[in-house]
Structures are given as C-alpha cells and as structure tokens.
C-alpha cells in the first residue's frame, strides 16, 4: 500500500514538474501560483482519499479477523463438547458394566441357592421356569441399555461429523477469501498505473 501511495505521489509530482518546465517561460507568476495551489489541493485530496481507503481496509481486515476468531472459538467449543460427551458415554458404559457384573454375581448366588432348594424339594420344572424368566429379564435390560448407548453414540458421532464438515468448509472459505483479498489488492494497485 505504501509503495502504491508513493508511486501515485511521484507520478503526480512528475506530471506537475513536466507541465511547469514546458510552460515555464510562458506563464506569469499568477499562473504559476494558481497551478501550484491546484497541485497542492489535488495532492491533499489524493492523500486524504488514500488515507480513507487505507483506514477502511484496515477496519475491514480487523472485522474479518475478529469474525474468524469467533468462528474458531465456536468450533473449538463444539469439539470440546463432543469430546466431553464421548468421555461421559464411555464412563456411563463402564459404570453400567461394573454394576451389571456386580448384579450378576449377586443374582447368580441367590439363584443358585433358590434353584438348589427347589431341586431338593422336587420342583425342577419350576426352577427351569424361574431361570428362564430371570435370563429373559436380564437380556431385556441389556438390550435396552445397549440401544440407549447406541443412540447416544450415534448422536455424538453426528455432532462430530457436523463439526468436521463445518471446519473443512470454513477452512476452504478462508482460503478462497484470502486468495480473493490478494487478487483484489493486486488489481487495485494496478488500476492507477494503467
């Protein structure tokens, strides 16, 4: 930007000097003063315009950087939430497995004692029915827990996939915007030179 500003100022200064040399002998002092005043006013206006454009570009860049920062913070927050959810799910699964294992041990001990008593009394069919009923209940409970785990895991995976897709999209958008900004800067620097 500074190079461009200097180039514009040098070009305007050279143009003014050439005009002055070609007409130096013809112009009277009043004419020289008028041209000098016009030149100074034009240079001042050009300087103000360049300063305004520079300030505008700086403000736009700051706004874009702030927006990108907020988006990255949001993506990081989403990723952390997904990771925490995954950890919670693993802890819940482990807790369930421990509780289930403990319950099975107690159930097995109690069932063994009851079945022994039933077999001793001659109630073999009733013992088989009891065992079948208890195993059915255990399998139903396990199925419900597994379905709950599967739904929770699926939800977490969907959130992670969504976060990954948004992250990739934002990265591609940033690349495209960066390329566009570079080409816009180059184009705007070349326009006055043409």
C-alpha positions as CSV (number, residue, x, y, z in Angstrom):
1,X,0.0,0.0,0.0
2,X,2.8,2.4,0.9
3,X,4.5,1.7,-2.4
4,X,1.3,2.4,-4.3
5,X,0.8,5.7,-2.4
6,X,4.4,6.7,-3.2
7,X,4.0,5.8,-6.8
8,X,0.9,7.9,-7.1
9,X,2.5,10.8,-5.4
10,X,5.6,10.5,-7.6
11,X,3.5,10.3,-10.8
12,X,1.5,13.3,-9.8
13,X,4.7,15.2,-8.9
14,X,6.4,14.3,-12.2
15,X,3.4,15.4,-14.2
16,X,3.3,18.7,-12.4
17,X,7.1,19.2,-13.0
18,X,6.8,18.4,-16.7
19,X,3.9,20.9,-17.1
20,X,5.9,23.5,-15.3
21,X,9.0,23.0,-17.4
22,X,7.1,23.2,-20.7
23,X,5.2,26.3,-19.9
24,X,7.8,28.0,-17.6
25,X,8.6,30.7,-20.0
26,X,5.1,31.4,-21.0
27,X,3.5,31.6,-17.6
28,X,3.3,34.6,-15.5
29,X,3.7,34.4,-11.7
30,X,0.0,34.5,-11.1
31,X,-0.5,31.5,-13.4
32,X,2.3,29.6,-11.6
33,X,0.7,30.3,-8.2
34,X,-2.7,29.2,-9.4
35,X,-1.2,25.9,-10.8
36,X,0.8,25.4,-7.6
37,X,-2.3,25.9,-5.5
38,X,-4.3,23.5,-7.6
39,X,-1.5,21.0,-7.4
40,X,-1.3,21.2,-3.6
41,X,-5.1,20.9,-3.3
42,X,-5.1,17.9,-5.6
43,X,-2.2,16.3,-3.7
44,X,-4.1,17.0,-0.4
45,X,-7.3,15.5,-1.7
46,X,-5.4,12.4,-3.1
47,X,-3.6,12.0,0.3
48,X,-7.0,12.1,2.1
49,X,-8.5,9.6,-0.3
50,X,-5.6,7.2,0.1
51,X,-5.7,7.6,3.9
52,X,-9.5,7.0,4.0
53,X,-9.1,3.9,1.8
54,X,-6.3,2.6,4.0
55,X,-8.4,3.1,7.2
56,X,-11.4,1.4,5.6
57,X,-9.2,-1.6,4.5
58,X,-7.7,-1.9,8.0
59,X,-11.1,-1.8,9.6
60,X,-12.5,-4.4,7.2
61,X,-9.5,-6.6,7.9
62,X,-9.9,-6.3,11.7
63,X,-13.6,-7.2,11.4
64,X,-12.9,-10.3,9.3
65,X,-10.1,-11.4,11.7
66,X,-12.5,-10.9,14.6
67,X,-15.2,-12.9,12.8
68,X,-12.7,-15.7,12.1
69,X,-11.5,-15.7,15.7
70,X,-15.1,-16.1,16.9
71,X,-15.8,-18.9,14.5
72,X,-12.6,-20.8,15.5
73,X,-13.6,-20.4,19.2
74,X,-17.0,-21.7,18.4
75,X,-15.6,-24.7,16.5
76,X,-13.2,-25.4,19.4
77,X,-16.1,-25.2,21.9
78,X,-18.1,-27.7,19.8
79,X,-15.2,-30.1,19.6
80,X,-14.6,-29.9,23.3
81,X,-18.3,-30.6,24.0
82,X,-18.2,-33.6,21.6
83,X,-15.1,-34.9,23.3
84,X,-16.7,-34.5,26.8
85,X,-19.8,-36.2,25.6
86,X,-17.8,-39.1,24.3
87,X,-15.9,-39.3,27.6
88,X,-19.2,-39.3,29.5
89,X,-20.6,-42.0,27.3
90,X,-17.5,-44.2,28.0
91,X,-17.9,-43.6,31.7
92,X,-21.6,-44.5,31.6
93,X,-20.8,-47.7,29.7
94,X,-18.1,-48.6,32.1
95,X,-20.3,-47.8,35.1
96,X,-23.1,-49.9,33.7
97,X,-20.8,-52.8,33.0
98,X,-19.5,-52.7,36.6
99,X,-23.0,-52.5,38.1
100,X,-24.2,-55.3,35.7
101,X,-21.3,-57.5,36.7
102,X,-22.0,-57.0,40.4
103,X,-25.7,-57.6,39.9
104,X,-25.0,-60.8,38.0
105,X,-22.8,-62.1,40.8
106,X,-25.4,-61.4,43.4
107,X,-28.1,-62.8,41.1
108,X,-26.1,-65.9,40.4
109,X,-25.5,-66.6,44.1
110,X,-29.2,-66.0,45.0
111,X,-30.4,-68.0,42.0
112,X,-28.1,-70.9,42.8
113,X,-29.4,-71.1,46.4
114,X,-33.1,-70.9,45.3
115,X,-32.6,-73.5,42.5
116,X,-30.8,-75.9,44.9
117,X,-33.7,-75.6,47.3
118,X,-36.3,-76.1,44.5
119,X,-34.4,-79.2,43.1
120,X,-34.1,-80.7,46.6
121,X,-37.9,-80.3,47.0
122,X,-38.6,-81.8,43.6
123,X,-39.6,-78.6,41.7
124,X,-37.3,-79.0,38.7
125,X,-39.8,-77.5,36.2
126,X,-40.4,-74.5,38.4
127,X,-36.7,-74.0,38.7
128,X,-36.3,-74.0,34.9
129,X,-39.1,-71.6,34.5
130,X,-37.5,-69.2,37.1
131,X,-34.1,-69.4,35.4
132,X,-35.8,-68.7,32.0
133,X,-37.7,-65.7,33.4
134,X,-34.6,-64.2,35.1
135,X,-32.5,-64.6,32.0
136,X,-35.2,-63.0,29.8
137,X,-35.3,-60.1,32.2
138,X,-31.5,-59.7,32.2
139,X,-31.4,-59.8,28.3
140,X,-34.2,-57.3,28.1
141,X,-32.4,-54.9,30.4
142,X,-29.1,-55.4,28.5
143,X,-30.9,-54.7,25.2
144,X,-32.4,-51.5,26.5
145,X,-29.1,-50.3,27.8
146,X,-27.3,-51.2,24.5
147,X,-30.0,-49.3,22.5
148,X,-29.5,-46.3,24.7
149,X,-25.8,-46.5,24.3
150,X,-26.2,-46.8,20.5
151,X,-28.4,-43.8,20.3
152,X,-26.1,-41.7,22.4
153,X,-23.1,-42.8,20.4
154,X,-24.8,-42.1,17.1
155,X,-25.8,-38.6,18.4
156,X,-22.2,-37.9,19.4
157,X,-20.8,-39.2,16.0
158,X,-23.3,-37.0,14.1
159,X,-22.2,-33.9,16.1
160,X,-18.5,-34.8,15.5
161,X,-19.2,-35.2,11.7
162,X,-21.1,-32.0,11.6
163,X,-18.3,-30.2,13.4
164,X,-15.7,-31.7,11.0
165,X,-17.7,-30.7,7.9
166,X,-18.2,-27.1,9.2
167,X,-14.5,-26.9,10.0
168,X,-13.5,-28.0,6.5
169,X,-16.0,-25.6,4.9
170,X,-14.7,-22.7,7.0
171,X,-11.1,-23.6,6.1
172,X,-11.9,-23.6,2.4
173,X,-13.8,-20.4,2.7
174,X,-10.9,-18.8,4.4
175,X,-8.6,-19.9,1.6
176,X,-10.9,-18.5,-1.0
177,X,-11.3,-15.2,0.8
178,X,-7.5,-14.9,1.3
179,X,-7.0,-15.5,-2.5
180,X,-9.7,-13.0,-3.3
181,X,-8.2,-10.4,-1.0
182,X,-4.8,-10.8,-2.5
183,X,-6.2,-10.6,-6.1
184,X,-8.3,-7.5,-5.1
185,X,-5.2,-5.8,-3.6
186,X,-3.2,-6.5,-6.7
187,X,-5.9,-5.3,-9.0
188,X,-6.5,-2.1,-7.0
189,X,-2.7,-1.4,-7.1
190,X,-2.6,-1.8,-10.8
191,X,-5.6,0.3,-11.8
192,X,-3.9,3.8,-11.4
193,X,-0.8,2.6,-13.2
194,X,-2.9,1.8,-16.3
